[in-house]
Amino acid sequence: MASEHQSHHIQALTDTNYTTWSKEMKALLRFKGLWRLVNGKEKRPGTAGTEQDAWDVKQDRAAGKIMLNIVPEQRVHIRQHQDDPSTA
């Protein structure tokens, strides 16, 4: 049986594979429990504390996952939004 922590790899975003990449990235982020944050449905809690810290960690994980799945020469297109995956 496959482990829940099994690493999933998708082909990094290039200048020619956006359609496939976006579908696979969505599936990967859903598997990791990060998609609702990325698509804006999960909002950052308004009060400081444990919930807000947990949300910030999820945001960092989503941003990192997206950045690592884009070839370096394409990252320039999201540099301005790289820390906020809901805008990238």
N, CA, C and O atoms as a GROMACS GRO file, in nm:
protein
  352
    1MET      N    1   0.084  -0.117   0.000
    1MET     CA    2   0.000   0.000   0.000
    1MET      C    3   0.089   0.123   0.000
    1MET      O    4   0.187   0.129   0.075
    2ALA      N    5   0.057   0.221  -0.082
    2ALA     CA    6   0.137   0.342  -0.093
    2ALA      C    7   0.122   0.427   0.032
    2ALA      O    8   0.014   0.441   0.088
    3SER      N    9   0.231   0.483   0.073
    3SER     CA   10   0.232   0.571   0.190
    3SER      C   11   0.169   0.705   0.155
    3SER      O   12   0.186   0.755   0.044
    4GLU      N   13   0.097   0.764   0.251
    4GLU     CA   14   0.039   0.897   0.229
    4GLU      C   15   0.148   1.001   0.208
    4GLU      O   16   0.125   1.104   0.145
    5HIS      N   17   0.265   0.974   0.261
    5HIS     CA   18   0.376   1.068   0.251
    5HIS      C   19   0.462   1.042   0.128
    5HIS      O   20   0.568   1.103   0.111
    6GLN      N   21   0.417   0.953   0.042
    6GLN     CA   22   0.489   0.923  -0.081
    6GLN      C   23   0.507   1.051  -0.162
    6GLN      O   24   0.415   1.132  -0.171
    7SER      N   25   0.621   1.068  -0.218
    7SER     CA   26   0.650   1.186  -0.299
    7SER      C   27   0.588   1.171  -0.437
    7SER      O   28   0.600   1.067  -0.501
    8HIS      N   29   0.522   1.275  -0.481
    8HIS     CA   30   0.462   1.276  -0.614
    8HIS      C   31   0.536   1.378  -0.698
    8HIS      O   32   0.560   1.491  -0.654
    9HIS      N   33   0.571   1.339  -0.816
    9HIS     CA   34   0.647   1.428  -0.904
    9HIS      C   35   0.567   1.456  -1.029
    9HIS      O   36   0.504   1.367  -1.086
   10ILE      N   37   0.569   1.581  -1.070
   10ILE     CA   38   0.508   1.620  -1.197
   10ILE      C   39   0.616   1.689  -1.278
   10ILE      O   40   0.717   1.734  -1.225
   11GLN      N   41   0.594   1.696  -1.407
   11GLN     CA   42   0.690   1.766  -1.492
   11GLN      C   43   0.680   1.914  -1.463
   11GLN      O   44   0.570   1.969  -1.456
   12ALA      N   45   0.792   1.979  -1.445
   12ALA     CA   46   0.794   2.122  -1.415
   12ALA      C   47   0.733   2.203  -1.529
   12ALA      O   48   0.740   2.164  -1.646
   13LEU      N   49   0.672   2.315  -1.494
   13LEU     CA   50   0.613   2.404  -1.593
   13LEU      C   51   0.720   2.459  -1.685
   13LEU      O   52   0.824   2.508  -1.640
   14THR      N   53   0.694   2.450  -1.813
   14THR     CA   54   0.783   2.506  -1.916
   14THR      C   55   0.700   2.603  -1.998
   14THR      O   56   0.587   2.636  -1.962
   15ASP      N   57   0.756   2.650  -2.108
   15ASP     CA   58   0.682   2.741  -2.195
   15ASP      C   59   0.584   2.668  -2.287
   15ASP      O   60   0.516   2.732  -2.367
   16THR      N   61   0.576   2.534  -2.276
   16THR     CA   62   0.488   2.460  -2.367
   16THR      C   63   0.390   2.364  -2.300
   16THR      O   64   0.310   2.301  -2.369
   17ASN      N   65   0.393   2.350  -2.168
   17ASN     CA   66   0.311   2.245  -2.106
   17ASN      C   67   0.213   2.294  -1.999
   17ASN      O   68   0.179   2.219  -1.908
   18TYR      N   69   0.169   2.419  -2.009
   18TYR     CA   70   0.085   2.475  -1.903
   18TYR      C   71  -0.042   2.394  -1.878
   18TYR      O   72  -0.076   2.371  -1.762
   19THR      N   73  -0.111   2.350  -1.980
   19THR     CA   74  -0.237   2.278  -1.962
   19THR      C   75  -0.218   2.153  -1.879
   19THR      O   76  -0.292   2.130  -1.783
   20THR      N   77  -0.121   2.072  -1.914
   20THR     CA   78  -0.093   1.950  -1.838
   20THR      C   79  -0.042   1.983  -1.698
   20THR      O   80  -0.087   1.925  -1.600
   21TRP      N   81   0.052   2.077  -1.691
   21TRP     CA   82   0.110   2.115  -1.562
   21TRP      C   83   0.003   2.165  -1.465
   21TRP      O   84   0.003   2.126  -1.348
   22SER      N   85  -0.086   2.249  -1.512
   22SER     CA   86  -0.186   2.308  -1.421
   22SER      C   87  -0.280   2.202  -1.365
   22SER      O   88  -0.318   2.209  -1.248
   23LYS      N   89  -0.317   2.104  -1.446
   23LYS     CA   90  -0.404   1.995  -1.398
   23LYS      C   91  -0.330   1.909  -1.296
   23LYS      O   92  -0.386   1.872  -1.193
   24GLU      N   93  -0.204   1.877  -1.325
   24GLU     CA   94  -0.126   1.794  -1.233
   24GLU      C   95  -0.091   1.871  -1.104
   24GLU      O   96  -0.090   1.812  -0.996
   25MET      N   97  -0.063   2.000  -1.117
   25MET     CA   98  -0.033   2.080  -0.998
   25MET      C   99  -0.156   2.091  -0.909
   25MET      O  100  -0.145   2.081  -0.786
   26LYS      N  101  -0.272   2.110  -0.968
   26LYS     CA  102  -0.396   2.114  -0.890
   26LYS      C  103  -0.415   1.983  -0.815
   26LYS      O  104  -0.448   1.983  -0.696
   27ALA      N  105  -0.395   1.872  -0.883
   27ALA     CA  106  -0.411   1.741  -0.819
   27ALA      C  107  -0.310   1.724  -0.705
   27ALA      O  108  -0.345   1.674  -0.598
   28LEU      N  109  -0.187   1.765  -0.727
   28LEU     CA  110  -0.084   1.754  -0.624
   28LEU      C  111  -0.117   1.840  -0.503
   28LEU      O  112  -0.106   1.795  -0.389
   29LEU      N  113  -0.158   1.964  -0.527
   29LEU     CA  114  -0.193   2.053  -0.417
   29LEU      C  115  -0.316   2.004  -0.342
   29LEU      O  116  -0.325   2.020  -0.220
   30ARG      N  117  -0.411   1.944  -0.413
   30ARG     CA  118  -0.528   1.885  -0.345
   30ARG      C  119  -0.484   1.770  -0.258
   30ARG      O  120  -0.530   1.757  -0.144
   31PHE      N  121  -0.397   1.685  -0.309
   31PHE     CA  122  -0.346   1.571  -0.233
   31PHE      C  123  -0.276   1.618  -0.106
   31PHE      O  124  -0.286   1.554  -0.001
   32LYS      N  125  -0.204   1.728  -0.116
   32LYS     CA  126  -0.128   1.782  -0.003
   32LYS      C  127  -0.216   1.866   0.092
   32LYS      O  128  -0.167   1.914   0.194
   33GLY      N  129  -0.344   1.884   0.058
   33GLY     CA  130  -0.434   1.963   0.142
   33GLY      C  131  -0.410   2.112   0.131
   33GLY      O  132  -0.438   2.186   0.226
   34LEU      N  133  -0.360   2.158   0.016
   34LEU     CA  134  -0.324   2.298  -0.002
   34LEU      C  135  -0.409   2.369  -0.107
   34LEU      O  136  -0.401   2.492  -0.119
   35TRP      N  137  -0.488   2.296  -0.182
   35TRP     CA  138  -0.560   2.356  -0.295
   35TRP      C  139  -0.659   2.464  -0.252
   35TRP      O  140  -0.667   2.569  -0.317
   36ARG      N  141  -0.735   2.443  -0.145
   36ARG     CA  142  -0.834   2.542  -0.100
   36ARG      C  143  -0.767   2.674  -0.064
   36ARG      O  144  -0.827   2.780  -0.082
   37LEU      N  145  -0.647   2.670  -0.014
   37LEU     CA  146  -0.572   2.792   0.015
   37LEU      C  147  -0.532   2.860  -0.115
   37LEU      O  148  -0.545   2.982  -0.129
   38VAL      N  149  -0.481   2.782  -0.209
   38VAL     CA  150  -0.434   2.837  -0.336
   38VAL      C  151  -0.549   2.897  -0.417
   38VAL      O  152  -0.532   3.003  -0.478
   39ASN      N  153  -0.665   2.832  -0.418
   39ASN     CA  154  -0.774   2.885  -0.498
   39ASN      C  155  -0.855   2.992  -0.426
   39ASN      O  156  -0.953   3.043  -0.481
   40GLY      N  157  -0.815   3.027  -0.304
   40GLY     CA  158  -0.877   3.137  -0.232
   40GLY      C  159  -0.996   3.101  -0.145
   40GLY      O  160  -1.051   3.189  -0.079
   41LYS      N  161  -1.037   2.975  -0.142
   41LYS     CA  162  -1.151   2.936  -0.060
   41LYS      C  163  -1.117   2.932   0.088
   41LYS      O  164  -1.204   2.956   0.173
   42GLU      N  165  -0.993   2.901   0.120
   42GLU     CA  166  -0.949   2.899   0.260
   42GLU      C  167  -0.879   3.030   0.289
   42GLU      O  168  -0.765   3.052   0.247
   43LYS      N  169  -0.946   3.116   0.361
   43LYS     CA  170  -0.892   3.249   0.392
   43LYS      C  171  -0.806   3.245   0.517
   43LYS      O  172  -0.823   3.161   0.604
   44ARG      N  173  -0.713   3.338   0.523
   44ARG     CA  174  -0.625   3.350   0.639
   44ARG      C  175  -0.709   3.393   0.759
   44ARG      O  176  -0.785   3.490   0.749
   45PRO      N  177  -0.697   3.324   0.872
   45PRO     CA  178  -0.772   3.364   0.991
   45PRO      C  179  -0.739   3.508   1.030
   45PRO      O  180  -0.625   3.552   1.017
   46GLY      N  181  -0.840   3.579   1.076
   46GLY     CA  182  -0.824   3.720   1.107
   46GLY      C  183  -0.756   3.749   1.239
   46GLY      O  184  -0.710   3.861   1.261
   47THR      N  185  -0.748   3.652   1.326
   47THR     CA  186  -0.686   3.677   1.456
   47THR      C  187  -0.553   3.606   1.466
   47THR      O  188  -0.536   3.493   1.420
   48ALA      N  189  -0.457   3.675   1.526
   48ALA     CA  190  -0.324   3.617   1.543
   48ALA      C  191  -0.332   3.499   1.638
   48ALA      O  192  -0.414   3.496   1.730
   49GLY      N  193  -0.248   3.402   1.615
   49GLY     CA  194  -0.244   3.286   1.702
   49GLY      C  195  -0.211   3.160   1.627
   49GLY      O  196  -0.158   3.165   1.515
   50THR      N  197  -0.242   3.048   1.688
   50THR     CA  198  -0.207   2.917   1.634
   50THR      C  199  -0.270   2.893   1.497
   50THR      O  200  -0.203   2.841   1.408
   51GLU      N  201  -0.398   2.929   1.480
   51GLU     CA  202  -0.464   2.906   1.351
   51GLU      C  203  -0.399   2.987   1.240
   51GLU      O  204  -0.380   2.938   1.128
   52GLN      N  205  -0.365   3.111   1.271
   52GLN     CA  206  -0.301   3.196   1.171
   52GLN      C  207  -0.161   3.144   1.138
   52GLN      O  208  -0.121   3.145   1.021
   53ASP      N  209  -0.088   3.100   1.238
   53ASP     CA  210   0.045   3.042   1.214
   53ASP      C  211   0.035   2.917   1.127
   53ASP      O  212   0.116   2.899   1.036
   54ALA      N  213  -0.063   2.832   1.154
   54ALA     CA  214  -0.081   2.710   1.074
   54ALA      C  215  -0.115   2.746   0.930
   54ALA      O  216  -0.066   2.680   0.838
   55TRP      N  217  -0.197   2.848   0.910
   55TRP     CA  218  -0.233   2.891   0.775
   55TRP      C  219  -0.109   2.944   0.703
   55TRP      O  220  -0.089   2.914   0.585
   56ASP      N  221  -0.027   3.021   0.772
   56ASP     CA  222   0.095   3.075   0.712
   56ASP      C  223   0.190   2.963   0.669
   56ASP      O  224   0.254   2.972   0.564
   57VAL      N  225   0.199   2.858   0.749
   57VAL     CA  226   0.283   2.743   0.713
   57VAL      C  227   0.228   2.676   0.587
   57VAL      O  228   0.304   2.639   0.498
   58LYS      N  229   0.096   2.660   0.580
   58LYS     CA  230   0.036   2.601   0.460
   58LYS      C  231   0.062   2.687   0.337
   58LYS      O  232   0.089   2.635   0.229
   59GLN      N  233   0.054   2.819   0.353
   59GLN     CA  234   0.080   2.910   0.242
   59GLN      C  235   0.225   2.894   0.195
   59GLN      O  236   0.251   2.889   0.075
   60ASP      N  237   0.317   2.887   0.288
   60ASP     CA  238   0.458   2.867   0.252
   60ASP      C  239   0.479   2.734   0.180
   60ASP      O  240   0.553   2.728   0.082
   61ARG      N  241   0.414   2.628   0.228
   61ARG     CA  242   0.427   2.497   0.163
   61ARG      C  243   0.373   2.501   0.021
   61ARG      O  244   0.435   2.447  -0.071
   62ALA      N  245   0.258   2.564   0.002
   62ALA     CA  246   0.199   2.573  -0.133
   62ALA      C  247   0.288   2.656  -0.225
   62ALA      O  248   0.312   2.616  -0.339
   63ALA      N  249   0.337   2.769  -0.176
   63ALA     CA  250   0.424   2.855  -0.258
   63ALA      C  251   0.551   2.781  -0.297
   63ALA      O  252   0.596   2.789  -0.411
   64GLY      N  253   0.608   2.710  -0.202
   64GLY     CA  254   0.730   2.634  -0.231
   64GLY      C  255   0.706   2.523  -0.331
   64GLY      O  256   0.787   2.501  -0.421
   65LYS      N  257   0.596   2.452  -0.315
   65LYS     CA  258   0.563   2.341  -0.406
   65LYS      C  259   0.546   2.394  -0.549
   65LYS      O  260   0.596   2.333  -0.644
   66ILE      N  261   0.477   2.506  -0.563
   66ILE     CA  262   0.456   2.563  -0.696
   66ILE      C  263   0.590   2.607  -0.755
   66ILE      O  264   0.621   2.575  -0.870
   67MET      N  265   0.670   2.680  -0.679
   67MET     CA  266   0.798   2.730  -0.730
   67MET      C  267   0.891   2.615  -0.772
   67MET      O  268   0.959   2.625  -0.874
   68LEU      N  269   0.893   2.509  -0.694
   68LEU     CA  270   0.980   2.397  -0.727
   68LEU      C  271   0.934   2.318  -0.849
   68LEU      O  272   1.008   2.235  -0.902
   69ASN      N  273   0.811   2.345  -0.894
   69ASN     CA  274   0.758   2.276  -1.011
   69ASN      C  275   0.745   2.367  -1.131
   69ASN      O  276   0.659   2.348  -1.217
   70ILE      N  277   0.832   2.467  -1.136
   70ILE     CA  278   0.842   2.557  -1.251
   70ILE      C  279   0.989   2.561  -1.290
   70ILE      O  280   1.076   2.582  -1.204
   71VAL      N  281   1.018   2.543  -1.417
   71VAL     CA  282   1.157   2.549  -1.459
   71VAL      C  283   1.212   2.689  -1.431
   71VAL      O  284   1.139   2.788  -1.441
   72PRO      N  285   1.340   2.699  -1.395
   72PRO     CA  286   1.396   2.828  -1.355
   72PRO      C  287   1.372   2.943  -1.453
   72PRO      O  288   1.347   3.056  -1.411
   73GLU      N  289   1.380   2.917  -1.581
   73GLU     CA  290   1.364   3.026  -1.678
   73GLU      C  291   1.220   3.078  -1.686
   73GLU      O  292   1.198   3.184  -1.743
   74GLN      N  293   1.122   3.006  -1.629
   74GLN     CA  294   0.983   3.052  -1.628
   74GLN      C  295   0.945   3.120  -1.495
   74GLN      O  296   0.840   3.183  -1.487
   75ARG      N  297   1.028   3.107  -1.394
   75ARG     CA  298   0.996   3.164  -1.262
   75ARG      C  299   0.988   3.315  -1.262
   75ARG      O  300   0.923   3.374  -1.175
   76VAL      N  301   1.051   3.380  -1.358
   76VAL     CA  302   1.047   3.525  -1.367
   76VAL      C  303   0.903   3.574  -1.379
   76VAL      O  304   0.872   3.686  -1.337
   77HIS      N  305   0.814   3.493  -1.435
   77HIS     CA  306   0.675   3.533  -1.456
   77HIS      C  307   0.594   3.538  -1.327
   77HIS      O  308   0.489   3.602  -1.323
   78ILE      N  309   0.639   3.471  -1.222
   78ILE     CA  310   0.564   3.473  -1.097
   78ILE      C  311   0.644   3.534  -0.982
   78ILE      O  312   0.598   3.533  -0.868
   79ARG      N  313   0.760   3.584  -1.010
   79ARG     CA  314   0.848   3.638  -0.905
   79ARG      C  315   0.774   3.735  -0.814
   79ARG      O  316   0.791   3.730  -0.692
   80GLN      N  317   0.694   3.821  -0.869
   80GLN     CA  318   0.622   3.923  -0.794
   80GLN      C  319   0.519   3.861  -0.699
   80GLN      O  320   0.483   3.923  -0.599
   81HIS      N  321   0.471   3.740  -0.729
   81HIS     CA  322   0.367   3.676  -0.648
   81HIS      C  323   0.415   3.547  -0.583
   81HIS      O  324   0.333   3.469  -0.536
   82GLN      N  325   0.543   3.523  -0.580
   82GLN     CA  326   0.594   3.394  -0.538
   82GLN      C  327   0.563   3.358  -0.393
   82GLN      O  328   0.564   3.240  -0.359
   83ASP      N  329   0.537   3.456  -0.308
   83ASP     CA  330   0.507   3.427  -0.167
   83ASP      C  331   0.359   3.411  -0.141
   83ASP      O  332   0.321   3.372  -0.030
   84ASP      N  333   0.275   3.439  -0.238
   84ASP     CA  334   0.130   3.427  -0.221
   84ASP      C  335   0.075   3.339  -0.332
   84ASP      O  336   0.042   3.388  -0.440
   85PRO      N  337   0.065   3.208  -0.307
   85PRO     CA  338   0.025   3.116  -0.414
   85PRO      C  339  -0.117   3.138  -0.466
   85PRO      O  340  -0.151   3.086  -0.572
   86SER      N  341  -0.199   3.212  -0.395
   86SER     CA  342  -0.334   3.236  -0.444
   86SER      C  343  -0.334   3.343  -0.554
   86SER      O  344  -0.435   3.360  -0.622
   87THR      N  345  -0.222   3.414  -0.572
   87THR     CA  346  -0.213   3.513  -0.678
   87THR      C  347  -0.117   3.474  -0.789
   87THR      O  348  -0.112   3.541  -0.892
   88ALA      N  349  -0.040   3.367  -0.768
   88ALA     CA  350   0.061   3.326  -0.866
   88ALA      C  351  -0.001   3.268  -0.990
   88ALA      O  352   0.071   3.229  -1.082
   0.00000   0.00000   0.00000
